[in-house]
């Protein structure tokens, strides 16, 4: 499907053209002088650490295509490297403030790994903004102070290494971590696309060592949430099962032939289940305050 792409300082909006849509029958709205329509469904996609927004581009096109018969999807590719913050809650606050200026509804979130943890915070920050969320391979938080301290120490060490050491060597050590289940990254992380200082800041500021255990808060949310994990990623399969047991509106789905990087390990399974979730919840009412 042909697309227009409108840019704002911190995000890209991929808007499918609607050649058969007659604007007189739809309430119009504008974004930076461009005319949109109120029937658009917004999907904000948030990438993980050591990724850029480009990792979503192929999947974004497939999602728009998969949804075209049921809804008109406007995909916002959030770039974490242009939206810095001192903490996870601060990022969520600033992000929600930007989103609420957009008149598009319904609104959905989708986040992978670090992006998924940011989605958790955005849902808790302003639940009334969102009709639903897809969260992939993301941790709601470590339960003990000791575990958080150990995690923070590891993340600070990673950040310091990215300030000083050889880029290719670091990426190799990152990509062979057991969490990735011996599967390659979807796109090469090119050094020229990143700031080493920003990477170090993200490792520290967004560390799970600084993150509260969000499970007690998440179980009170009234928002539909789809949690996805790869069948080879045993740790996050267990996290998904625990979340589903405690959170009434959260469902957990395991994707076959996938590890931690679910969307790219098995896009053929990922795209249909996300499309089904969006379609099933696009007409739902917003949660009450």
NUSE-678007 format. One record per residue (C-alpha): residue in three letters; x, y, z; residue number from 1. Coordinates in steps of 0.25 Angstrom, whole numbers, plus 5000, padded with zeros to 4 digits. Last residue first. Example, Ala and Ser with C-alpha at 12.3 -4.5 7.8 and 13.67 -1.06 7.14 Angstrom:
<pt><residuo>SER</residuo><u>5055</u><v>4996</v><w>5029</w><num>2</num></pt>
<pt><residuo>ALA</residuo><u>5049</u><v>4982</v><w>5031</w><num>1</num></pt>
//
This chain:
<pt><residuo>UNK</residuo><u>4959</u><v>5029</v><w>5144</w><num>289</num></pt>
<pt><residuo>UNK</residuo><u>4951</u><v>5021</v><w>5134</w><num>288</num></pt>
<pt><residuo>UNK</residuo><u>4958</u><v>5012</v><w>5124</w><num>287</num></pt>
<pt><residuo>UNK</residuo><u>4955</u><v>5016</v><w>5109</w><num>286</num></pt>
<pt><residuo>UNK</residuo><u>4944</u><v>5009</v><w>5102</w><num>285</num></pt>
<pt><residuo>UNK</residuo><u>4947</u><v>4998</v><w>5093</w><num>284</num></pt>
<pt><residuo>UNK</residuo><u>4944</u><v>5000</v><w>5078</w><num>283</num></pt>
<pt><residuo>UNK</residuo><u>4959</u><v>4997</v><w>5074</w><num>282</num></pt>
<pt><residuo>UNK</residuo><u>4960</u><v>4985</v><w>5083</w><num>281</num></pt>
<pt><residuo>UNK</residuo><u>4958</u><v>4973</v><w>5074</w><num>280</num></pt>
<pt><residuo>UNK</residuo><u>4964</u><v>4979</v><w>5062</w><num>279</num></pt>
<pt><residuo>UNK</residuo><u>4977</u><v>4983</v><w>5069</w><num>278</num></pt>
<pt><residuo>UNK</residuo><u>4978</u><v>4969</v><w>5076</w><num>277</num></pt>
<pt><residuo>UNK</residuo><u>4976</u><v>4962</v><w>5062</w><num>276</num></pt>
<pt><residuo>UNK</residuo><u>4986</u><v>4971</v><w>5055</w><num>275</num></pt>
<pt><residuo>UNK</residuo><u>4996</u><v>4968</v><w>5066</w><num>274</num></pt>
<pt><residuo>UNK</residuo><u>4993</u><v>4953</v><w>5065</w><num>273</num></pt>
<pt><residuo>UNK</residuo><u>4995</u><v>4953</v><w>5050</w><num>272</num></pt>
<pt><residuo>UNK</residuo><u>5008</u><v>4961</v><w>5050</w><num>271</num></pt>
<pt><residuo>UNK</residuo><u>5015</u><v>4952</v><w>5060</w><num>270</num></pt>
<pt><residuo>UNK</residuo><u>5013</u><v>4939</v><w>5054</w><num>269</num></pt>
<pt><residuo>UNK</residuo><u>5019</u><v>4942</v><w>5040</w><num>268</num></pt>
<pt><residuo>UNK</residuo><u>5029</u><v>4952</v><w>5047</w><num>267</num></pt>
<pt><residuo>UNK</residuo><u>5036</u><v>4940</v><w>5054</w><num>266</num></pt>
<pt><residuo>UNK</residuo><u>5050</u><v>4944</v><w>5059</w><num>265</num></pt>
<pt><residuo>UNK</residuo><u>5048</u><v>4958</v><w>5055</w><num>264</num></pt>
<pt><residuo>UNK</residuo><u>5036</u><v>4961</v><w>5064</w><num>263</num></pt>
<pt><residuo>UNK</residuo><u>5040</u><v>4951</v><w>5075</w><num>262</num></pt>
<pt><residuo>UNK</residuo><u>5054</u><v>4957</v><w>5078</w><num>261</num></pt>
<pt><residuo>UNK</residuo><u>5055</u><v>4948</v><w>5091</w><num>260</num></pt>
<pt><residuo>UNK</residuo><u>5054</u><v>4935</v><w>5084</w><num>259</num></pt>
<pt><residuo>UNK</residuo><u>5045</u><v>4930</v><w>5073</w><num>258</num></pt>
<pt><residuo>UNK</residuo><u>5041</u><v>4918</v><w>5066</w><num>257</num></pt>
<pt><residuo>UNK</residuo><u>5027</u><v>4918</v><w>5072</w><num>256</num></pt>
<pt><residuo>UNK</residuo><u>5021</u><v>4931</v><w>5078</w><num>255</num></pt>
<pt><residuo>UNK</residuo><u>5016</u><v>4929</v><w>5092</w><num>254</num></pt>
<pt><residuo>UNK</residuo><u>5003</u><v>4937</v><w>5096</w><num>253</num></pt>
<pt><residuo>UNK</residuo><u>5000</u><v>4944</v><w>5109</w><num>252</num></pt>
<pt><residuo>UNK</residuo><u>4987</u><v>4951</v><w>5112</w><num>251</num></pt>
<pt><residuo>UNK</residuo><u>4986</u><v>4963</v><w>5121</w><num>250</num></pt>
<pt><residuo>UNK</residuo><u>4973</u><v>4969</v><w>5125</w><num>249</num></pt>
<pt><residuo>UNK</residuo><u>4972</u><v>4961</v><w>5138</w><num>248</num></pt>
<pt><residuo>UNK</residuo><u>4986</u><v>4963</v><w>5143</w><num>247</num></pt>
<pt><residuo>UNK</residuo><u>4991</u><v>4954</v><w>5153</w><num>246</num></pt>
<pt><residuo>UNK</residuo><u>4992</u><v>4940</v><w>5146</w><num>245</num></pt>
<pt><residuo>UNK</residuo><u>4994</u><v>4947</v><w>5132</w><num>244</num></pt>
<pt><residuo>UNK</residuo><u>5006</u><v>4954</v><w>5138</w><num>243</num></pt>
<pt><residuo>UNK</residuo><u>5012</u><v>4941</v><w>5144</w><num>242</num></pt>
<pt><residuo>UNK</residuo><u>5010</u><v>4934</v><w>5130</w><num>241</num></pt>
<pt><residuo>UNK</residuo><u>5017</u><v>4945</v><w>5123</w><num>240</num></pt>
<pt><residuo>UNK</residuo><u>5029</u><v>4945</v><w>5132</w><num>239</num></pt>
<pt><residuo>UNK</residuo><u>5030</u><v>4930</v><w>5131</w><num>238</num></pt>
<pt><residuo>UNK</residuo><u>5031</u><v>4932</v><w>5116</w><num>237</num></pt>
<pt><residuo>UNK</residuo><u>5040</u><v>4943</v><w>5118</w><num>236</num></pt>
<pt><residuo>UNK</residuo><u>5050</u><v>4934</v><w>5125</w><num>235</num></pt>
<pt><residuo>UNK</residuo><u>5048</u><v>4922</v><w>5115</w><num>234</num></pt>
<pt><residuo>UNK</residuo><u>5052</u><v>4930</v><w>5103</w><num>233</num></pt>
<pt><residuo>UNK</residuo><u>5051</u><v>4918</v><w>5093</w><num>232</num></pt>
<pt><residuo>UNK</residuo><u>5036</u><v>4919</v><w>5092</w><num>231</num></pt>
<pt><residuo>UNK</residuo><u>5037</u><v>4934</v><w>5089</w><num>230</num></pt>
<pt><residuo>UNK</residuo><u>5029</u><v>4944</v><w>5097</w><num>229</num></pt>
<pt><residuo>UNK</residuo><u>5017</u><v>4953</v><w>5095</w><num>228</num></pt>
<pt><residuo>UNK</residuo><u>5009</u><v>4960</v><w>5105</w><num>227</num></pt>
<pt><residuo>UNK</residuo><u>4995</u><v>4965</v><w>5100</w><num>226</num></pt>
<pt><residuo>UNK</residuo><u>4989</u><v>4976</v><w>5108</w><num>225</num></pt>
<pt><residuo>UNK</residuo><u>4975</u><v>4981</v><w>5109</w><num>224</num></pt>
<pt><residuo>UNK</residuo><u>4974</u><v>4993</v><w>5118</w><num>223</num></pt>
<pt><residuo>UNK</residuo><u>4967</u><v>4992</v><w>5132</w><num>222</num></pt>
<pt><residuo>UNK</residuo><u>4979</u><v>4993</v><w>5140</w><num>221</num></pt>
<pt><residuo>UNK</residuo><u>4979</u><v>4989</v><w>5154</w><num>220</num></pt>
<pt><residuo>UNK</residuo><u>4988</u><v>4977</v><w>5152</w><num>219</num></pt>
<pt><residuo>UNK</residuo><u>4999</u><v>4986</v><w>5146</w><num>218</num></pt>
<pt><residuo>UNK</residuo><u>5001</u><v>4993</v><w>5160</w><num>217</num></pt>
<pt><residuo>UNK</residuo><u>5005</u><v>4981</v><w>5168</w><num>216</num></pt>
<pt><residuo>UNK</residuo><u>5013</u><v>4976</v><w>5156</w><num>215</num></pt>
<pt><residuo>UNK</residuo><u>5021</u><v>4989</v><w>5154</w><num>214</num></pt>
<pt><residuo>UNK</residuo><u>5034</u><v>4984</v><w>5162</w><num>213</num></pt>
<pt><residuo>UNK</residuo><u>5041</u><v>4998</v><w>5163</w><num>212</num></pt>
<pt><residuo>UNK</residuo><u>5051</u><v>5001</v><w>5152</w><num>211</num></pt>
<pt><residuo>UNK</residuo><u>5065</u><v>5007</v><w>5156</w><num>210</num></pt>
<pt><residuo>UNK</residuo><u>5072</u><v>4993</v><w>5155</w><num>209</num></pt>
<pt><residuo>UNK</residuo><u>5064</u><v>4990</v><w>5143</w><num>208</num></pt>
<pt><residuo>UNK</residuo><u>5073</u><v>5000</v><w>5136</w><num>207</num></pt>
<pt><residuo>UNK</residuo><u>5067</u><v>5012</v><w>5129</w><num>206</num></pt>
<pt><residuo>UNK</residuo><u>5076</u><v>5023</v><w>5134</w><num>205</num></pt>
<pt><residuo>UNK</residuo><u>5088</u><v>5014</v><w>5134</w><num>204</num></pt>
<pt><residuo>UNK</residuo><u>5088</u><v>5007</v><w>5121</w><num>203</num></pt>
<pt><residuo>UNK</residuo><u>5081</u><v>5019</v><w>5115</w><num>202</num></pt>
<pt><residuo>UNK</residuo><u>5092</u><v>5028</v><w>5119</w><num>201</num></pt>
<pt><residuo>UNK</residuo><u>5103</u><v>5019</v><w>5114</w><num>200</num></pt>
<pt><residuo>UNK</residuo><u>5096</u><v>5018</v><w>5101</w><num>199</num></pt>
<pt><residuo>UNK</residuo><u>5095</u><v>5033</v><w>5100</w><num>198</num></pt>
<pt><residuo>UNK</residuo><u>5110</u><v>5035</v><w>5102</w><num>197</num></pt>
<pt><residuo>UNK</residuo><u>5113</u><v>5025</v><w>5092</w><num>196</num></pt>
<pt><residuo>UNK</residuo><u>5104</u><v>5033</v><w>5082</w><num>195</num></pt>
<pt><residuo>UNK</residuo><u>5098</u><v>5024</v><w>5071</w><num>194</num></pt>
<pt><residuo>UNK</residuo><u>5096</u><v>5023</v><w>5056</w><num>193</num></pt>
<pt><residuo>UNK</residuo><u>5110</u><v>5024</v><w>5053</w><num>192</num></pt>
<pt><residuo>UNK</residuo><u>5113</u><v>5012</v><w>5061</w><num>191</num></pt>
<pt><residuo>UNK</residuo><u>5104</u><v>5003</v><w>5052</w><num>190</num></pt>
<pt><residuo>UNK</residuo><u>5095</u><v>4993</v><w>5059</w><num>189</num></pt>
<pt><residuo>UNK</residuo><u>5093</u><v>4983</v><w>5049</w><num>188</num></pt>
<pt><residuo>UNK</residuo><u>5078</u><v>4979</v><w>5047</w><num>187</num></pt>
<pt><residuo>UNK</residuo><u>5070</u><v>4968</v><w>5051</w><num>186</num></pt>
<pt><residuo>UNK</residuo><u>5080</u><v>4963</v><w>5062</w><num>185</num></pt>
<pt><residuo>UNK</residuo><u>5085</u><v>4948</v><w>5060</w><num>184</num></pt>
<pt><residuo>UNK</residuo><u>5078</u><v>4937</v><w>5068</w><num>183</num></pt>
<pt><residuo>UNK</residuo><u>5087</u><v>4929</v><w>5078</w><num>182</num></pt>
<pt><residuo>UNK</residuo><u>5075</u><v>4929</v><w>5089</w><num>181</num></pt>
<pt><residuo>UNK</residuo><u>5076</u><v>4945</v><w>5090</w><num>180</num></pt>
<pt><residuo>UNK</residuo><u>5075</u><v>4944</v><w>5105</w><num>179</num></pt>
<pt><residuo>UNK</residuo><u>5088</u><v>4935</v><w>5105</w><num>178</num></pt>
<pt><residuo>UNK</residuo><u>5096</u><v>4947</v><w>5102</w><num>177</num></pt>
<pt><residuo>UNK</residuo><u>5103</u><v>4945</v><w>5088</w><num>176</num></pt>
<pt><residuo>UNK</residuo><u>5098</u><v>4958</v><w>5083</w><num>175</num></pt>
<pt><residuo>UNK</residuo><u>5104</u><v>4967</v><w>5094</w><num>174</num></pt>
<pt><residuo>UNK</residuo><u>5118</u><v>4961</v><w>5093</w><num>173</num></pt>
<pt><residuo>UNK</residuo><u>5118</u><v>4962</v><w>5078</w><num>172</num></pt>
<pt><residuo>UNK</residuo><u>5113</u><v>4977</v><w>5079</w><num>171</num></pt>
<pt><residuo>UNK</residuo><u>5124</u><v>4980</v><w>5089</w><num>170</num></pt>
<pt><residuo>UNK</residuo><u>5135</u><v>4974</v><w>5080</w><num>169</num></pt>
<pt><residuo>UNK</residuo><u>5129</u><v>4982</v><w>5068</w><num>168</num></pt>
<pt><residuo>UNK</residuo><u>5129</u><v>4995</v><w>5076</w><num>167</num></pt>
<pt><residuo>UNK</residuo><u>5143</u><v>4994</v><w>5082</w><num>166</num></pt>
<pt><residuo>UNK</residuo><u>5143</u><v>4999</v><w>5096</w><num>165</num></pt>
<pt><residuo>UNK</residuo><u>5142</u><v>5012</v><w>5103</w><num>164</num></pt>
<pt><residuo>UNK</residuo><u>5128</u><v>5018</v><w>5105</w><num>163</num></pt>
<pt><residuo>UNK</residuo><u>5121</u><v>5005</v><w>5102</w><num>162</num></pt>
<pt><residuo>UNK</residuo><u>5129</u><v>4999</v><w>5113</w><num>161</num></pt>
<pt><residuo>UNK</residuo><u>5124</u><v>5009</v><w>5123</w><num>160</num></pt>
<pt><residuo>UNK</residuo><u>5110</u><v>5006</v><w>5119</w><num>159</num></pt>
<pt><residuo>UNK</residuo><u>5112</u><v>4991</v><w>5120</w><num>158</num></pt>
<pt><residuo>UNK</residuo><u>5118</u><v>4993</v><w>5134</w><num>157</num></pt>
<pt><residuo>UNK</residuo><u>5106</u><v>5002</v><w>5138</w><num>156</num></pt>
<pt><residuo>UNK</residuo><u>5097</u><v>4992</v><w>5134</w><num>155</num></pt>
<pt><residuo>UNK</residuo><u>5103</u><v>4981</v><w>5142</w><num>154</num></pt>
<pt><residuo>UNK</residuo><u>5104</u><v>4989</v><w>5154</w><num>153</num></pt>
<pt><residuo>UNK</residuo><u>5089</u><v>4993</v><w>5152</w><num>152</num></pt>
<pt><residuo>UNK</residuo><u>5085</u><v>4978</v><w>5151</w><num>151</num></pt>
<pt><residuo>UNK</residuo><u>5092</u><v>4974</v><w>5164</w><num>150</num></pt>
<pt><residuo>UNK</residuo><u>5086</u><v>4985</v><w>5171</w><num>149</num></pt>
<pt><residuo>UNK</residuo><u>5072</u><v>4982</v><w>5166</w><num>148</num></pt>
<pt><residuo>UNK</residuo><u>5074</u><v>4967</v><w>5170</w><num>147</num></pt>
<pt><residuo>UNK</residuo><u>5078</u><v>4971</v><w>5184</w><num>146</num></pt>
<pt><residuo>UNK</residuo><u>5066</u><v>4981</v><w>5185</w><num>145</num></pt>
<pt><residuo>UNK</residuo><u>5056</u><v>4969</v><w>5182</w><num>144</num></pt>
<pt><residuo>UNK</residuo><u>5044</u><v>4968</v><w>5172</w><num>143</num></pt>
<pt><residuo>UNK</residuo><u>5051</u><v>4971</v><w>5159</w><num>142</num></pt>
<pt><residuo>UNK</residuo><u>5042</u><v>4979</v><w>5150</w><num>141</num></pt>
<pt><residuo>UNK</residuo><u>5031</u><v>4978</v><w>5139</w><num>140</num></pt>
<pt><residuo>UNK</residuo><u>5041</u><v>4971</v><w>5130</w><num>139</num></pt>
<pt><residuo>UNK</residuo><u>5039</u><v>4972</v><w>5115</w><num>138</num></pt>
<pt><residuo>UNK</residuo><u>5039</u><v>4961</v><w>5104</w><num>137</num></pt>
<pt><residuo>UNK</residuo><u>5028</u><v>4968</v><w>5095</w><num>136</num></pt>
<pt><residuo>UNK</residuo><u>5017</u><v>4977</v><w>5100</w><num>135</num></pt>
<pt><residuo>UNK</residuo><u>5005</u><v>4980</v><w>5092</w><num>134</num></pt>
<pt><residuo>UNK</residuo><u>4996</u><v>4991</v><w>5097</w><num>133</num></pt>
<pt><residuo>UNK</residuo><u>4982</u><v>4995</v><w>5098</w><num>132</num></pt>
<pt><residuo>UNK</residuo><u>4972</u><v>5006</v><w>5097</w><num>131</num></pt>
<pt><residuo>UNK</residuo><u>4981</u><v>5016</v><w>5102</w><num>130</num></pt>
<pt><residuo>UNK</residuo><u>4981</u><v>5031</v><w>5107</w><num>129</num></pt>
<pt><residuo>UNK</residuo><u>4972</u><v>5028</v><w>5120</w><num>128</num></pt>
<pt><residuo>UNK</residuo><u>4984</u><v>5019</v><w>5125</w><num>127</num></pt>
<pt><residuo>UNK</residuo><u>4993</u><v>5032</v><w>5127</w><num>126</num></pt>
<pt><residuo>UNK</residuo><u>5005</u><v>5029</v><w>5135</w><num>125</num></pt>
<pt><residuo>UNK</residuo><u>5002</u><v>5014</v><w>5137</w><num>124</num></pt>
<pt><residuo>UNK</residuo><u>5001</u><v>5011</v><w>5123</w><num>123</num></pt>
<pt><residuo>UNK</residuo><u>5013</u><v>5020</v><w>5120</w><num>122</num></pt>
<pt><residuo>UNK</residuo><u>5021</u><v>5012</v><w>5130</w><num>121</num></pt>
<pt><residuo>UNK</residuo><u>5018</u><v>4998</v><w>5124</w><num>120</num></pt>
<pt><residuo>UNK</residuo><u>5021</u><v>5004</v><w>5110</w><num>119</num></pt>
<pt><residuo>UNK</residuo><u>5035</u><v>5008</v><w>5115</w><num>118</num></pt>
<pt><residuo>UNK</residuo><u>5037</u><v>4994</v><w>5120</w><num>117</num></pt>
<pt><residuo>UNK</residuo><u>5033</u><v>4989</v><w>5106</w><num>116</num></pt>
<pt><residuo>UNK</residuo><u>5042</u><v>4998</v><w>5099</w><num>115</num></pt>
<pt><residuo>UNK</residuo><u>5053</u><v>4993</v><w>5108</w><num>114</num></pt>
<pt><residuo>UNK</residuo><u>5049</u><v>4979</v><w>5102</w><num>113</num></pt>
<pt><residuo>UNK</residuo><u>5040</u><v>4982</v><w>5090</w><num>112</num></pt>
<pt><residuo>UNK</residuo><u>5028</u><v>4992</v><w>5091</w><num>111</num></pt>
<pt><residuo>UNK</residuo><u>5015</u><v>4994</v><w>5085</w><num>110</num></pt>
<pt><residuo>UNK</residuo><u>5005</u><v>5004</v><w>5089</w><num>109</num></pt>
<pt><residuo>UNK</residuo><u>4991</u><v>5007</v><w>5084</w><num>108</num></pt>
<pt><residuo>UNK</residuo><u>4982</u><v>5019</v><w>5082</w><num>107</num></pt>
<pt><residuo>UNK</residuo><u>4968</u><v>5019</v><w>5077</w><num>106</num></pt>
<pt><residuo>UNK</residuo><u>4968</u><v>5031</v><w>5074</w><num>105</num></pt>
<pt><residuo>UNK</residuo><u>4976</u><v>5041</v><w>5067</w><num>104</num></pt>
<pt><residuo>UNK</residuo><u>4975</u><v>5055</v><w>5072</w><num>103</num></pt>
<pt><residuo>UNK</residuo><u>4990</u><v>5056</v><w>5075</w><num>102</num></pt>
<pt><residuo>UNK</residuo><u>4993</u><v>5066</v><w>5087</w><num>101</num></pt>
<pt><residuo>UNK</residuo><u>4991</u><v>5054</v><w>5097</w><num>100</num></pt>
<pt><residuo>UNK</residuo><u>5003</u><v>5047</v><w>5090</w><num>99</num></pt>
<pt><residuo>UNK</residuo><u>5013</u><v>5058</v><w>5094</w><num>98</num></pt>
<pt><residuo>UNK</residuo><u>5009</u><v>5059</v><w>5108</w><num>97</num></pt>
<pt><residuo>UNK</residuo><u>5009</u><v>5043</v><w>5109</w><num>96</num></pt>
<pt><residuo>UNK</residuo><u>5024</u><v>5043</v><w>5104</w><num>95</num></pt>
<pt><residuo>UNK</residuo><u>5028</u><v>5054</v><w>5114</w><num>94</num></pt>
<pt><residuo>UNK</residuo><u>5022</u><v>5046</v><w>5126</w><num>93</num></pt>
<pt><residuo>UNK</residuo><u>5027</u><v>5032</v><w>5121</w><num>92</num></pt>
<pt><residuo>UNK</residuo><u>5041</u><v>5038</v><w>5120</w><num>91</num></pt>
<pt><residuo>UNK</residuo><u>5041</u><v>5043</v><w>5134</w><num>90</num></pt>
<pt><residuo>UNK</residuo><u>5036</u><v>5030</v><w>5139</w><num>89</num></pt>
<pt><residuo>UNK</residuo><u>5047</u><v>5022</v><w>5132</w><num>88</num></pt>
<pt><residuo>UNK</residuo><u>5058</u><v>5032</v><w>5137</w><num>87</num></pt>
<pt><residuo>UNK</residuo><u>5067</u><v>5043</v><w>5133</w><num>86</num></pt>
<pt><residuo>UNK</residuo><u>5060</u><v>5045</v><w>5120</w><num>85</num></pt>
<pt><residuo>UNK</residuo><u>5065</u><v>5045</v><w>5105</w><num>84</num></pt>
<pt><residuo>UNK</residuo><u>5055</u><v>5046</v><w>5094</w><num>83</num></pt>
<pt><residuo>UNK</residuo><u>5064</u><v>5047</v><w>5081</w><num>82</num></pt>
<pt><residuo>UNK</residuo><u>5071</u><v>5034</v><w>5084</w><num>81</num></pt>
<pt><residuo>UNK</residuo><u>5058</u><v>5027</v><w>5088</w><num>80</num></pt>
<pt><residuo>UNK</residuo><u>5052</u><v>5028</v><w>5074</w><num>79</num></pt>
<pt><residuo>UNK</residuo><u>5037</u><v>5026</v><w>5074</w><num>78</num></pt>
<pt><residuo>UNK</residuo><u>5032</u><v>5020</v><w>5061</w><num>77</num></pt>
<pt><residuo>UNK</residuo><u>5017</u><v>5025</v><w>5060</w><num>76</num></pt>
<pt><residuo>UNK</residuo><u>5009</u><v>5016</v><w>5051</w><num>75</num></pt>
<pt><residuo>UNK</residuo><u>4995</u><v>5021</v><w>5046</w><num>74</num></pt>
<pt><residuo>UNK</residuo><u>4987</u><v>5009</v><w>5043</w><num>73</num></pt>
<pt><residuo>UNK</residuo><u>4974</u><v>5010</v><w>5036</w><num>72</num></pt>
<pt><residuo>UNK</residuo><u>4965</u><v>4999</v><w>5041</w><num>71</num></pt>
<pt><residuo>UNK</residuo><u>4958</u><v>4986</v><w>5036</w><num>70</num></pt>
<pt><residuo>UNK</residuo><u>4962</u><v>4983</v><w>5022</w><num>69</num></pt>
<pt><residuo>UNK</residuo><u>4975</u><v>4990</v><w>5023</w><num>68</num></pt>
<pt><residuo>UNK</residuo><u>4980</u><v>4983</v><w>5036</w><num>67</num></pt>
<pt><residuo>UNK</residuo><u>4989</u><v>4973</v><w>5030</w><num>66</num></pt>
<pt><residuo>UNK</residuo><u>4995</u><v>4983</v><w>5020</w><num>65</num></pt>
<pt><residuo>UNK</residuo><u>4998</u><v>4993</v><w>5031</w><num>64</num></pt>
<pt><residuo>UNK</residuo><u>5004</u><v>4982</v><w>5039</w><num>63</num></pt>
<pt><residuo>UNK</residuo><u>5013</u><v>4978</v><w>5028</w><num>62</num></pt>
<pt><residuo>UNK</residuo><u>5018</u><v>4992</v><w>5025</w><num>61</num></pt>
<pt><residuo>UNK</residuo><u>5021</u><v>4994</v><w>5040</w><num>60</num></pt>
<pt><residuo>UNK</residuo><u>5028</u><v>4980</v><w>5041</w><num>59</num></pt>
<pt><residuo>UNK</residuo><u>5038</u><v>4985</v><w>5030</w><num>58</num></pt>
<pt><residuo>UNK</residuo><u>5040</u><v>4998</v><w>5036</w><num>57</num></pt>
<pt><residuo>UNK</residuo><u>5041</u><v>4994</v><w>5051</w><num>56</num></pt>
<pt><residuo>UNK</residuo><u>5056</u><v>4992</v><w>5052</w><num>55</num></pt>
<pt><residuo>UNK</residuo><u>5058</u><v>5006</v><w>5046</w><num>54</num></pt>
<pt><residuo>UNK</residuo><u>5054</u><v>5012</v><w>5060</w><num>53</num></pt>
<pt><residuo>UNK</residuo><u>5068</u><v>5010</v><w>5065</w><num>52</num></pt>
<pt><residuo>UNK</residuo><u>5073</u><v>4998</v><w>5073</w><num>51</num></pt>
<pt><residuo>UNK</residuo><u>5084</u><v>4997</v><w>5084</w><num>50</num></pt>
<pt><residuo>UNK</residuo><u>5073</u><v>4996</v><w>5094</w><num>49</num></pt>
<pt><residuo>UNK</residuo><u>5059</u><v>4993</v><w>5089</w><num>48</num></pt>
<pt><residuo>UNK</residuo><u>5049</u><v>4999</v><w>5080</w><num>47</num></pt>
<pt><residuo>UNK</residuo><u>5036</u><v>5007</v><w>5083</w><num>46</num></pt>
<pt><residuo>UNK</residuo><u>5024</u><v>5006</v><w>5074</w><num>45</num></pt>
<pt><residuo>UNK</residuo><u>5012</u><v>5016</v><w>5075</w><num>44</num></pt>
<pt><residuo>UNK</residuo><u>5000</u><v>5011</v><w>5068</w><num>43</num></pt>
<pt><residuo>UNK</residuo><u>4989</u><v>5021</v><w>5064</w><num>42</num></pt>
<pt><residuo>UNK</residuo><u>4976</u><v>5016</v><w>5058</w><num>41</num></pt>
<pt><residuo>UNK</residuo><u>4971</u><v>5026</v><w>5048</w><num>40</num></pt>
<pt><residuo>UNK</residuo><u>4956</u><v>5029</v><w>5047</w><num>39</num></pt>
<pt><residuo>UNK</residuo><u>4957</u><v>5043</v><w>5051</w><num>38</num></pt>
<pt><residuo>UNK</residuo><u>4963</u><v>5047</v><w>5038</w><num>37</num></pt>
<pt><residuo>UNK</residuo><u>4976</u><v>5054</v><w>5034</w><num>36</num></pt>
<pt><residuo>UNK</residuo><u>4979</u><v>5067</v><w>5027</w><num>35</num></pt>
<pt><residuo>UNK</residuo><u>4994</u><v>5072</v><w>5028</w><num>34</num></pt>
<pt><residuo>UNK</residuo><u>4997</u><v>5085</v><w>5034</w><num>33</num></pt>
<pt><residuo>UNK</residuo><u>5006</u><v>5080</v><w>5045</w><num>32</num></pt>
<pt><residuo>UNK</residuo><u>4995</u><v>5070</v><w>5048</w><num>31</num></pt>
<pt><residuo>UNK</residuo><u>4981</u><v>5073</v><w>5044</w><num>30</num></pt>
<pt><residuo>UNK</residuo><u>4967</u><v>5067</v><w>5047</w><num>29</num></pt>
<pt><residuo>UNK</residuo><u>4955</u><v>5064</v><w>5039</w><num>28</num></pt>
<pt><residuo>UNK</residuo><u>4942</u><v>5058</v><w>5043</w><num>27</num></pt>
<pt><residuo>UNK</residuo><u>4938</u><v>5047</v><w>5033</w><num>26</num></pt>
<pt><residuo>UNK</residuo><u>4927</u><v>5047</v><w>5023</w><num>25</num></pt>
<pt><residuo>UNK</residuo><u>4932</u><v>5059</v><w>5015</w><num>24</num></pt>
<pt><residuo>UNK</residuo><u>4945</u><v>5053</v><w>5015</w><num>23</num></pt>
<pt><residuo>UNK</residuo><u>4941</u><v>5041</v><w>5005</w><num>22</num></pt>
<pt><residuo>UNK</residuo><u>4951</u><v>5030</v><w>5007</w><num>21</num></pt>
<pt><residuo>UNK</residuo><u>4953</u><v>5021</v><w>4995</w><num>20</num></pt>
<pt><residuo>UNK</residuo><u>4968</u><v>5026</v><w>4993</w><num>19</num></pt>
<pt><residuo>UNK</residuo><u>4972</u><v>5024</v><w>5008</w><num>18</num></pt>
<pt><residuo>UNK</residuo><u>4987</u><v>5026</v><w>5008</w><num>17</num></pt>
<pt><residuo>UNK</residuo><u>4994</u><v>5019</v><w>5019</w><num>16</num></pt>
<pt><residuo>UNK</residuo><u>5000</u><v>5028</v><w>5029</w><num>15</num></pt>
<pt><residuo>UNK</residuo><u>5014</u><v>5025</v><w>5034</w><num>14</num></pt>
<pt><residuo>UNK</residuo><u>5017</u><v>5035</v><w>5045</w><num>13</num></pt>
<pt><residuo>UNK</residuo><u>5031</u><v>5038</v><w>5049</w><num>12</num></pt>
<pt><residuo>UNK</residuo><u>5035</u><v>5042</v><w>5063</w><num>11</num></pt>
<pt><residuo>UNK</residuo><u>5043</u><v>5052</v><w>5071</w><num>10</num></pt>
<pt><residuo>UNK</residuo><u>5044</u><v>5065</v><w>5063</w><num>9</num></pt>
<pt><residuo>UNK</residuo><u>5032</u><v>5062</v><w>5055</w><num>8</num></pt>
<pt><residuo>UNK</residuo><u>5032</u><v>5055</v><w>5041</w><num>7</num></pt>
<pt><residuo>UNK</residuo><u>5020</u><v>5052</v><w>5032</w><num>6</num></pt>
<pt><residuo>UNK</residuo><u>5022</u><v>5039</v><w>5023</w><num>5</num></pt>
<pt><residuo>UNK</residuo><u>5011</u><v>5037</v><w>5013</w><num>4</num></pt>
<pt><residuo>UNK</residuo><u>5009</u><v>5023</v><w>5009</w><num>3</num></pt>
<pt><residuo>UNK</residuo><u>5006</u><v>5014</v><w>4997</w><num>2</num></pt>
<pt><residuo>UNK</residuo><u>5000</u><v>5000</v><w>5000</w><num>1</num></pt>
//
